[in-house]
Amino acid sequence: MNKRYLSLIAQSLQVKEWQVENAVALFSEGATIPFISRYRKEATGSMDEVQVAEVKYRMGVYEELDDRKATVLKSIEEQGKMTDELREKIEACVVISELEDIYLPYRPKRRTRASIAKEKGLEPLAELIMKQDKTDIYAAAEQFLSDKVETVEDALGGARDIIAEQVSENAAVRDALRHLFQREAVVYAKVSKGKEEEGQKYKDYFSFNESLKKIPSHRFLAVLRGQAEECLSVKVEPQEETAVPLVERKVIRFVSDKTQSVEQIRLAVADAYKRLLCPSLETETIHWKKEQADTEAIRVFAENLRQLLLASPLGRKRVLAIDPGFRTGCKVVCLDEQGKLLHNETIYPHPPQNERSSAMRKISTLVESYKIEAIAVGNGTAGRETEDFIKRIAFPHTVQVFAVSEDGASVYSASPIAREEFPEYDVTVRGAVSIGRRLMDPLAELVKIDPKAIGVGQYQHDVDQKRLKEGLDTVVESCVNKVGVNLNTASKHLLTYVSGLGPALAQNIVDYRKEHGAFTSRAELHKVKRLGDKAFEQCAGFLRIPDALNPLDNSAVHPERYALVAQMAKDIQHPLADLLVSEEVRKKINLEAYVSEKAGMPTLTDIMAELAKPGRDPRSVAKVFEFASDVFTIDDLQSGMELPGIVTNITAFGAFVDVGVKQDGLVHISQMADRYISNPNEVVKLHQHIRVRVLEVDIPRKRIQLTMRIN
């Protein structure tokens, strides 16, 4: 990679250039973000996962820039207009806007007013005006009259068209205006004619203006969505009284002059700004601001997704899961400790059937027959009513009851993945199974669903979809590898996200298990079809084998360090297994004695930390939550009520909280604490259990305003 690019990435991340260079080299060798950040700390100077991911993203940006440079160079060379100076300028570009400004005069274009004027022979007149001397321009213009140019004003108008285009393609002018737009532009929005009723959800923007610099990302994306739906008319521009003089100062040598040439240039500049520069820079600025807004929205979504994927699992328990419903009944499934479907049927405890007694008997029988330890109830339609119904059943032993988010369950149940898993069952059974498995292990189940369908984003359908997918896939990969994956029980969908694998190798691992039985060691991965040394290097440390002969196979210690750990055990004259169970034994190890070029202190420290807790799941255990027993619908809410709630979504402007009424309430960021906070994640996490007070209930608009400031 270009050394200047490396330097710029290092500056932006505030790290050394060698750290970036090594990370780039590792990526070029096929290494993944989790692998680099976990097992190559010496090479990167212990850059964390976020920094490593940023290096990869910026690599892509600069690769795209280089591709564009190649296209621009080829185009200009084919036109026969390339010079050494121009080539140097192009090759020195480090941002795409700078490159496009240089290329603009050479970009092939349709016939314009300027090109028509040139066809009429008016370019020399434009050049004469741009000399800005005291020439009698009107007299000079007479020399250009012809059957195509009938009057002096026609000649001057054509010359001004040529000047306007030249001004609009001037890189210095565009750069100055670009900074003015970014610094001083205002976002204006108003309701589109005749859209007052249809656009009611954009009512706040019917007569709106806000500084582009200050407008938050969620508000900017809302304005753009209103424009896309043709409910709003939107402009983004600075004051013309500021912009036009700025352009004049770039092209008029002596702005105070009153010569005829300067008068013509002023007219051309005003036309260039209004007709060419302002529309072009407005489009570019909106794109620039939207990129920033997209970045923020994707960051919010990614953080929410991370919290959701790392939500507390119940673990290996026998679970009865219910997908609630009124008219169509409640679909019930029983799952074993591995999430395998054992039984399914439908009960009708709610109106219109009201078969409560028989439904209670069925549930009691199922709990006893299948030795059920926990019940998962979907939180959608009839969720609260079903949870209340279940809690009224007297079970012979303790059975925990959990409300489980249904977001994305319907997407999963109709997906090819679900059809492949349960070809003989309909979508209702698949949905109920998904609800139960989510309780047991949210990560293992949610990786089967498109993250956008999980419902924890902010304007996720409005942002750049390619960037969103890349960002969310990175988060899923990060979470899967942070937790680690049981090599002998993981589905192919979960294995797909393990560092170095992917769909094909994940399927090959599953096929190998079916043919040969459970893996007994990580080394056995070498026998999997097409899983070569590089893939083994990338994936092995993230795969776990709980009952392996070598205890390190159930830890995050990488196989490439097994010999090192074995040497440590030998040197202190203890069996290797003792290192994983005794702190006293581990204290005998002098890490300094094992520092080498390949295994520095960061790696050795990680090894010791892992030996202290081999294979431990970093997630906490799921806890039961109960809504207020007397609140079921929005009509039950009153201002001043204090209620328990669950955080369901976090945005830049606050958090949405489920208080059990089928409509989430909003805790605005200003109502989250008794101090100033800039990010809701400072105060709450997804699925956190909190207490809130009702501030306001707007039943017609289904809006609930809540506060966490209740002390």
C-alpha positions in Angstrom: 0.0 0.0 0.0 1.1 3.6 -0.8 3.2 4.8 2.1 1.3 8.1 2.3 -1.9 6.1 2.8 -0.3 4.2 5.7 0.8 7.4 7.3 -2.7 8.9 7.0 -4.3 5.8 8.5 -1.8 5.9 11.4 -2.4 9.6 12.1 -6.2 9.1 12.1 -5.9 6.1 14.6 -3.1 7.8 16.6 -0.8 4.8 16.2 2.6 4.2 14.7 3.0 3.6 11.0 4.6 0.2 11.5 1.5 -1.0 13.3 -0.7 -0.1 10.4 1.8 -1.6 7.9 1.8 -4.9 9.7 -1.9 -5.0 10.0 -2.2 -4.4 6.2 0.3 -7.2 5.6 -1.7 -9.6 7.7 -4.9 -8.7 5.9 -3.1 -9.3 2.6 -2.2 -12.8 3.8 -5.8 -13.6 4.5 -6.0 -12.9 8.2 -9.3 -11.8 9.8 -10.0 -9.0 12.3 -10.6 -11.3 15.3 -7.5 -13.3 14.6 -5.3 -10.2 14.2 -6.5 -8.5 17.3 -6.4 -11.7 19.4 -3.3 -13.6 18.2 -1.0 -11.0 16.5 -0.7 -8.4 19.2 3.1 -8.1 18.8 2.8 -7.4 15.1 0.2 -4.7 15.6 1.3 -3.2 18.8 -1.8 -4.5 20.6 -4.2 -2.6 18.4 -7.8 -3.5 19.5 -10.5 -4.9 17.3 -12.0 -1.5 16.5 -8.7 -0.1 15.3 -7.9 -3.2 13.2 -11.4 -3.0 11.7 -10.8 0.7 10.9 -7.5 -0.2 9.1 -9.4 -2.7 7.0 -12.1 -0.2 6.1 -9.6 2.5 5.2 -7.7 0.0 3.1 -10.9 -0.5 1.1 -11.4 3.3 0.7 -7.9 3.8 -0.6 -8.1 0.8 -2.9 -11.3 2.4 -4.4 -9.4 5.7 -4.7 -6.6 4.0 -6.6 -9.1 2.3 -8.9 -10.7 5.7 -9.7 -7.3 7.3 -10.2 -6.5 4.6 -12.8 -9.8 5.3 -14.6 -9.1 9.1 -14.6 -5.6 8.8 -15.8 -6.7 6.5 -18.7 -9.5 8.9 -19.7 -7.2 11.9 -19.8 -4.5 10.1 -21.7 -6.9 8.9 -24.3 -7.9 12.5 -24.8 -4.3 13.4 -25.4 -4.3 16.0 -22.6 -2.1 14.4 -20.0 0.9 16.4 -18.7 3.5 15.4 -16.1 2.2 18.1 -13.8 -1.4 16.8 -14.1 -0.3 13.2 -13.5 1.6 14.3 -10.4 -1.5 16.1 -9.1 -3.7 13.1 -9.7 -1.3 10.6 -8.1 -1.0 12.9 -5.1 -4.7 12.9 -4.3 -5.7 11.3 -1.1 -9.5 12.2 -1.1 -12.0 11.4 -3.8 -13.4 14.9 -4.0 -10.0 16.4 -4.8 -9.5 13.8 -7.6 -13.0 14.6 -9.0 -12.3 18.3 -9.0 -9.1 17.8 -11.0 -10.9 15.5 -13.4 -14.0 17.7 -13.9 -12.7 19.8 -16.8 -11.7 16.6 -18.6 -14.8 14.6 -17.9 -16.8 13.8 -21.1 -20.0 15.7 -21.0 -23.2 16.3 -23.0 -23.6 19.5 -25.0 -23.8 22.5 -22.6 -24.4 26.1 -23.0 -20.6 26.6 -22.9 -19.9 24.1 -25.6 -22.6 25.6 -27.8 -20.9 29.0 -27.3 -17.6 27.6 -28.2 -19.1 26.1 -31.4 -20.1 29.7 -32.2 -16.5 30.8 -31.9 -16.9 32.8 -28.7 -14.1 31.2 -26.7 -11.6 34.0 -27.6 -14.0 36.6 -26.3 -14.3 34.7 -23.0 -10.5 34.7 -22.8 -10.3 38.4 -23.5 -12.8 39.1 -20.7 -10.8 36.9 -18.3 -7.7 39.1 -18.9 -9.6 41.7 -16.8 -7.9 44.7 -18.5 -9.6 47.9 -19.6 -10.5 46.7 -23.0 -13.8 48.0 -24.4 -15.6 44.7 -24.1 -18.7 45.8 -26.0 -16.6 47.0 -29.0 -14.6 43.7 -28.8 -17.8 41.7 -28.8 -18.9 43.3 -32.1 -16.0 41.5 -33.8 -17.7 38.1 -33.0 -21.0 38.8 -34.6 -22.1 36.4 -37.3 -25.1 34.6 -38.6 -24.9 32.4 -35.4 -24.4 35.4 -33.1 -26.7 38.3 -34.0 -26.2 40.8 -31.3 -23.5 42.0 -28.9 -25.5 40.8 -26.0 -25.7 37.3 -27.6 -21.9 37.4 -27.9 -21.4 38.5 -24.3 -24.0 36.0 -23.1 -22.1 33.1 -24.8 -18.8 34.3 -23.5 -20.3 34.4 -20.0 -21.6 30.8 -20.4 -18.0 29.7 -21.2 -16.7 31.6 -18.2 -19.4 30.2 -15.9 -18.4 26.6 -16.9 -14.7 27.4 -16.3 -15.5 28.8 -12.9 -17.6 25.8 -12.0 -14.8 23.5 -12.9 -12.1 25.5 -11.1 -10.7 23.2 -8.4 -9.7 26.0 -6.1 -13.2 27.5 -6.4 -14.9 24.2 -5.7 -12.6 23.4 -2.7 -13.4 26.8 -1.1 -17.1 26.4 -1.7 -17.0 22.9 -0.4 -15.6 24.1 2.9 -18.1 26.9 3.0 -21.0 24.5 2.5 -19.7 22.1 5.2 -19.1 25.0 7.6 -22.1 27.3 7.0 -24.8 25.5 5.0 -28.3 25.3 6.5 -30.7 22.4 6.0 -34.1 23.7 4.9 -37.2 21.5 4.7 -40.9 22.3 4.0 -43.9 20.2 3.3 -44.5 19.4 -0.4 -47.6 20.8 -1.9 -50.6 18.6 -1.3 -48.8 16.3 1.1 -50.0 17.8 4.4 -52.1 14.8 5.3 -50.0 12.0 3.8 -46.8 13.4 5.4 -48.2 13.8 9.0 -45.3 11.7 10.4 -43.0 14.5 9.1 -45.0 17.3 10.7 -42.0 18.4 12.7 -40.2 19.2 9.4 -43.0 21.1 7.6 -41.2 24.4 8.2 -37.8 23.5 9.3 -34.2 24.8 9.2 -31.1 23.8 11.1 -27.4 24.3 10.7 -25.9 21.4 8.8 -23.0 21.4 11.2 -25.3 21.0 14.2 -28.1 18.8 12.9 -27.8 15.3 14.5 -27.6 12.3 12.2 -31.1 10.9 13.1 -32.7 14.2 12.2 -30.8 14.5 8.9 -31.8 11.0 7.9 -35.4 11.7 8.8 -35.4 14.8 6.6 -33.9 12.8 3.7 -36.5 10.0 4.2 -39.3 12.6 4.0 -37.8 13.9 0.8 -37.5 10.4 -0.7 -41.2 9.8 0.1 -42.0 13.1 -1.6 -43.5 14.5 1.5 -40.8 17.1 2.1 -39.0 19.6 -0.2 -35.3 19.9 1.0 -32.5 22.3 0.4 -29.0 22.4 1.8 -27.0 25.5 1.1 -25.3 28.5 2.7 -26.3 32.1 2.3 -25.9 33.2 -1.4 -24.6 36.6 -0.1 -21.7 34.8 1.4 -21.0 32.2 -1.3 -21.0 34.4 -4.4 -18.4 36.9 -3.1 -16.2 33.9 -2.1 -16.2 32.7 -5.7 -15.5 36.3 -7.0 -12.4 36.5 -4.8 -11.1 33.4 -6.4 -11.5 34.5 -10.1 -11.5 38.3 -10.1 -8.0 39.8 -9.6 -9.2 43.1 -8.3 -12.7 42.8 -6.9 -13.0 46.6 -6.4 -12.5 47.2 -10.1 -15.4 48.5 -12.1 -14.1 47.6 -15.6 -16.5 46.2 -18.2 -14.6 42.9 -17.9 -15.1 42.6 -14.2 -18.8 43.4 -14.6 -19.1 40.5 -17.1 -17.2 38.2 -14.9 -19.5 39.1 -11.9 -22.5 38.2 -14.0 -20.9 34.9 -15.1 -20.0 34.1 -11.4 -23.5 34.7 -10.2 -24.8 32.4 -13.0 -22.1 29.8 -12.3 -23.1 29.7 -8.7 -26.8 29.5 -9.1 -26.9 27.2 -12.2 -23.9 25.0 -11.7 -21.9 25.3 -8.5 -24.7 25.4 -5.9 -26.7 22.4 -7.3 -23.4 20.4 -7.6 -22.0 21.3 -4.2 -25.4 20.8 -2.6 -25.6 17.2 -3.9 -22.0 16.6 -2.8 -22.6 18.1 0.6 -25.7 16.1 1.2 -23.8 13.0 0.2 -20.9 14.0 2.5 -23.3 14.6 5.4 -25.3 11.4 4.7 -22.0 9.4 4.9 -21.5 10.9 8.3 -25.1 10.2 9.3 -24.8 6.6 7.9 -21.6 6.1 9.9 -23.3 7.2 13.1 -26.5 5.1 12.4 -24.4 2.0 11.6 -22.4 2.6 14.8 -25.6 2.7 16.8 -27.0 -0.3 15.1 -23.7 -2.2 15.5 -23.5 -1.4 19.2 -27.1 -2.6 19.7 -26.5 -5.7 17.7 -23.3 -6.5 19.7 -25.3 -6.2 23.0 -28.1 -8.3 21.6 -25.8 -11.1 20.4 -23.9 -11.1 23.7 -27.2 -11.1 25.7 -27.3 -13.5 28.6 -28.0 -17.1 27.6 -30.0 -19.5 29.8 -27.6 -22.3 28.8 -28.4 -25.9 28.3 -31.8 -26.4 29.8 -34.9 -28.2 28.6 -37.2 -25.5 27.4 -40.9 -25.2 26.5 -41.3 -22.3 24.1 -44.6 -20.6 23.1 -45.3 -18.4 20.1 -48.5 -16.6 21.5 -51.6 -15.8 19.5 -55.3 -15.1 20.1 -57.5 -16.4 17.3 -54.9 -18.9 15.9 -53.9 -20.1 19.3 -50.5 -20.5 20.9 -48.0 -22.7 19.2 -46.1 -24.8 21.9 -42.8 -26.7 21.3 -40.6 -28.7 23.7 -36.8 -28.6 23.2 -34.1 -30.7 24.8 -30.8 -29.3 26.2 -29.3 -29.1 22.7 -32.3 -27.2 21.2 -33.6 -30.3 19.4 -37.4 -30.3 18.8 -39.1 -33.0 20.8 -42.8 -32.2 20.6 -45.2 -29.5 19.2 -48.9 -28.7 19.5 -51.3 -25.8 19.8 -53.3 -24.5 22.8 -56.2 -22.0 22.8 -56.2 -20.3 26.3 -57.4 -16.9 24.9 -60.5 -15.5 23.2 -62.3 -16.4 21.1 -61.9 -20.1 22.1 -61.1 -19.5 25.8 -60.0 -23.1 26.4 -58.0 -22.2 29.5 -58.5 -25.3 31.6 -57.5 -27.8 28.9 -54.6 -25.5 27.9 -53.4 -25.5 31.6 -53.6 -29.3 31.7 -51.6 -29.7 28.5 -48.9 -27.3 29.6 -48.6 -29.1 33.0 -48.4 -32.5 31.3 -45.7 -31.3 28.8 -43.6 -29.8 31.6 -43.7 -33.0 33.5 -43.3 -35.4 30.5 -40.3 -33.5 29.0 -38.7 -32.5 32.3 -39.0 -28.8 31.3 -36.8 -26.4 33.3 -37.8 -23.1 31.8 -40.6 -21.6 29.6 -39.9 -19.0 26.9 -42.9 -16.8 25.8 -42.7 -14.7 22.7 -43.3 -11.0 23.5 -45.5 -10.2 20.5 -49.3 -10.4 20.1 -50.9 -12.0 23.2 -47.4 -12.3 24.8 -48.3 -10.6 28.1 -51.6 -12.5 28.3 -49.9 -15.8 27.7 -47.1 -15.0 30.2 -49.8 -14.2 32.8 -51.7 -17.4 31.9 -48.5 -19.6 32.3 -47.7 -18.0 35.7 -51.1 -19.1 37.1 -50.2 -22.8 36.5 -49.0 -24.6 39.7 -46.0 -26.7 38.5 -44.7 -29.6 40.7 -41.2 -28.1 40.5 -39.7 -24.7 39.9 -40.0 -23.5 36.3 -38.6 -20.1 35.3 -40.7 -18.1 32.9 -39.0 -15.7 30.4 -40.4 -13.1 28.0 -38.3 -13.4 24.8 -38.1 -10.9 21.9 -39.8 -12.1 18.7 -38.0 -9.6 16.5 -37.0 -11.3 13.3 -38.5 -14.7 14.3 -41.0 -14.5 11.5 -38.2 -13.7 9.1 -36.3 -16.8 10.3 -39.3 -19.1 10.2 -39.9 -18.4 6.5 -36.2 -18.5 5.5 -34.3 -21.2 3.6 -32.3 -21.9 6.8 -35.5 -22.7 8.7 -36.9 -24.8 5.9 -33.6 -26.7 5.8 -33.7 -27.3 9.6 -37.4 -28.2 9.8 -38.7 -29.2 6.3 -41.6 -31.1 7.7 -42.9 -28.3 10.0 -44.8 -25.0 9.2 -43.7 -21.5 10.0 -45.5 -21.4 13.3 -43.5 -24.3 14.7 -40.2 -22.9 13.4 -41.0 -19.6 15.0 -41.7 -21.2 18.4 -38.5 -23.2 18.2 -36.5 -20.0 17.4 -38.0 -18.3 20.5 -37.0 -21.2 22.7 -33.5 -21.4 21.3 -33.0 -17.6 21.6 -33.5 -18.1 25.4 -31.0 -20.9 25.5 -28.3 -19.1 23.4 -29.2 -15.8 21.7 -26.0 -15.7 19.7 -26.3 -19.2 18.2 -29.9 -18.5 17.1 -29.6 -14.9 16.0 -26.8 -15.5 13.6 -29.4 -17.3 11.4 -31.3 -14.0 10.9 -30.4 -11.0 8.7 -29.4 -8.4 11.4 -31.6 -5.8 9.8 -34.6 -7.9 10.7 -33.8 -7.9 14.4 -35.2 -4.4 14.9 -32.5 -2.7 17.0 -31.4 -0.1 14.5 -31.9 3.5 13.7 -32.9 4.3 10.1 -31.2 1.1 9.0 -33.2 1.0 5.7 -32.0 4.5 4.8 -28.2 4.0 5.1 -25.7 2.7 2.6 -26.7 -1.0 2.6 -23.3 -2.3 1.5 -21.6 -0.5 4.4 -24.3 -1.6 6.8 -24.0 -5.2 5.8 -20.2 -5.1 6.1 -20.4 -3.3 9.5 -23.0 -5.8 10.9 -21.2 -8.8 9.6 -18.1 -7.6 11.3 -20.0 -7.3 14.6 -21.5 -10.8 14.2 -18.0 -12.2 13.5 -16.6 -10.4 16.5 -19.2 -11.7 18.9 -19.0 -15.3 17.7 -15.3 -15.3 18.0 -15.3 -13.5 21.4 -17.6 -16.2 22.9 -16.0 -19.1 21.1 -17.8 -22.0 19.4 -18.3 -25.6 20.4 -16.9 -27.5 17.5 -19.1 -30.5 18.1 -22.5 -28.9 18.6 -22.4 -25.6 16.5 -24.7 -25.3 13.5 -23.1 -24.6 10.2 -24.7 -21.1 10.4 -22.7 -20.4 13.6 -19.5 -22.0 12.2 -19.8 -19.7 9.1 -18.9 -16.7 11.2 -15.8 -18.3 12.9 -12.6 -16.6 11.8 -11.2 -18.2 8.6 -14.1 -20.4 7.8 -17.2 -19.3 5.8 -20.2 -21.3 4.4 -18.2 -23.9 2.5 -15.8 -24.9 5.2 -18.6 -24.7 7.8 -20.6 -27.2 5.8 -17.6 -29.4 5.4 -17.1 -29.5 9.2 -20.7 -30.5 9.7 -20.4 -33.2 7.0 -17.2 -34.5 8.7 -19.1 -34.7 12.1 -21.9 -36.7 10.5 -19.5 -39.1 8.9 -16.8 -39.5 11.6 -18.5 -38.5 14.8 -17.4 -35.8 17.3 -14.0 -34.2 17.0 -11.6 -35.3 19.7 -8.9 -32.6 19.1 -8.4 -29.4 17.2 -5.7 -31.2 15.2 -8.4 -33.3 13.7 -9.6 -30.2 11.8 -6.8 -30.9 9.3 -8.8 -33.9 8.1 -11.7 -31.7 7.1 -12.1 -31.4 3.3 -10.4 -28.2 2.0 -9.5 -26.9 5.4 -5.9 -26.1 4.9 -3.1 -24.7 7.1 -4.2 -21.1 6.7 -7.8 -21.7 7.5 -6.7 -23.8 10.5 -4.4 -21.0 11.7 -7.3 -18.5 11.5 -10.1 -20.7 13.1 -8.5 -23.1 15.6 -8.2 -20.7 18.5 -11.9 -19.8 18.4 -13.2 -23.4 18.3 -13.7 -25.4 21.6 -13.8 -29.1 22.3 -15.1 -29.5 25.9 -14.1 -33.1 26.4 -10.8 -33.1 24.5 -7.8 -35.1 25.7 -5.7 -32.0 25.6 -7.4 -29.4 27.9 -6.0 -26.6 25.9 -8.4 -27.6 23.1 -11.2 -26.2 25.2 -9.5 -22.8 25.7 -8.6 -19.7 23.7 -5.0 -20.7 23.7 -4.0 -21.1 20.1 -2.5 -24.5 19.0 0.6 -22.6 17.7 1.3 -21.9 21.5 0.7 -25.4 22.8 4.4 -26.3 22.8 5.1 -23.1 24.7 2.5 -23.9 27.4 3.8 -27.5 27.6 7.3 -26.1 28.1 6.0 -23.9 31.0 4.5 -26.9 32.7 7.7 -28.9 32.2 9.9 -26.2 33.6 7.9 -26.0 36.8 7.6 -29.8 36.9 3.8 -30.0 36.8 1.4 -31.8 34.5 -0.1 -29.4 31.9 -3.6 -29.9 33.4 -2.5 -28.3 36.7 -2.0 -25.0 34.9 -5.7 -24.8 34.2 -6.9 -25.6 37.7 -4.4 -24.1 40.2 -3.5 -20.5 40.6 -0.6 -21.4 42.9 0.9 -23.5 40.1 0.5 -20.7 37.6 2.2 -18.3 40.0 5.4 -20.4 39.7 5.7 -19.4 36.0 8.2 -16.5 35.2 6.7 -15.0 32.1 9.8 -13.0 31.3 11.7 -16.2 30.7 9.4 -17.0 27.7 9.4 -13.7 25.9 10.5 -14.2 22.3 10.2 -12.4 19.0 7.0 -14.3 18.1 5.5 -14.5 21.6 5.9 -11.2 23.5 4.5 -10.2 26.8 1.0 -9.3 25.3 0.6 -12.9 24.1 2.0 -14.4 27.2 -0.3 -12.4 29.4 -3.3 -13.5 27.3 -2.2 -17.1 27.7 -2.1 -16.8 31.4 -5.5 -15.1 31.6 -6.9 -17.9 29.5 -5.4 -20.6 31.6 -7.1 -19.1 34.6 -10.6 -19.4 33.0 -10.3 -21.9 30.1 -13.3 -21.8 27.7 -15.4 -19.7 30.1 -18.4 -18.0 28.4 -17.9 -14.2 28.8 -21.7 -13.7 29.0 -23.7 -13.5 32.2 -26.6 -15.8 32.9 -30.2 -14.9 31.9 -32.4 -13.4 34.6 -36.2 -13.6 34.9 -38.1 -10.2 34.4 -41.6 -9.4 35.4 -43.8 -6.5 34.1 -46.2 -4.7 36.3 -49.1 -7.1 37.0 -51.8 -4.5 36.5 -50.6 -3.0 33.2 -51.4 -4.7 29.9 -52.4 -2.0 27.3 -51.5 1.7 26.7 -54.9 2.6 28.1 -53.7 1.3 31.5 -50.9 3.9 31.7 -51.2 7.1 33.6 -48.7 10.0 34.1 -46.7 9.5 37.2 -46.8 5.7 37.2 -43.5 3.9 38.1 -43.0 0.7 36.2 -40.4 -2.0 35.5 -39.2 -2.1 31.9 -36.8 -3.7 29.5 -34.6 -1.6 27.1 -35.4 -2.8 23.6 -33.6 -0.4 21.4 -30.9 2.3 21.9 -30.6 5.3 19.5 -28.6 8.5 19.4 -31.5 10.4 21.0 -32.5 8.0 23.7 -33.7 4.5 24.5 -37.0 2.6 23.8 -38.3 0.7 26.7 -40.9 -2.1 26.8 -43.2 -1.7 29.8 -45.6 -4.5 28.8 -48.2 -2.6 26.7 -47.2 -3.7 23.2 -46.0 -0.2 22.4 -42.5 0.8 23.5 -42.0 4.1 25.3 -39.2 6.5 24.7 -36.8 7.7 27.4 -35.2 10.8 25.8 -31.5 11.2 26.3 -32.3 14.2 28.5 -34.4 12.0 30.8 -31.8 9.2 31.3 -29.8 10.7 34.1 -29.4 13.6 36.5 -26.3 14.7 34.6 -25.4 15.5 31.0 -24.7 12.4 28.8 -23.7 12.4 25.2 -24.4 8.7 24.5 -27.3 6.6 25.9 -24.9 3.7 26.2 -23.3 5.5 29.1 -26.4 4.7 31.1 -28.2 1.7 29.6 -27.5 -1.5 27.7 -29.8 -3.5 25.5 -32.2 -5.8 27.4 -31.3 -4.1 30.7 -34.0 -4.3 33.3 -34.7 -0.7 34.5 -37.4 1.3 36.3 -39.1 4.2 34.6 -41.8 6.8 35.4 -44.5 7.7 32.8 -44.3 11.4 31.8 -46.9 11.5 29.1 -49.2 9.2 27.1 -50.5 10.1 23.7 -53.0 7.3 22.9 -54.0 8.5 19.4 -50.4 8.7 18.2 -49.4 5.7 20.3 -46.5 7.6 21.9 -45.3 7.1 25.5 -42.8 9.5 27.1 -40.8 8.0 30.0 -38.1 9.1 32.4 -35.4 7.3 34.3 -35.0 10.3 36.6 -37.3 9.0 39.4 -35.2 9.5 42.5 
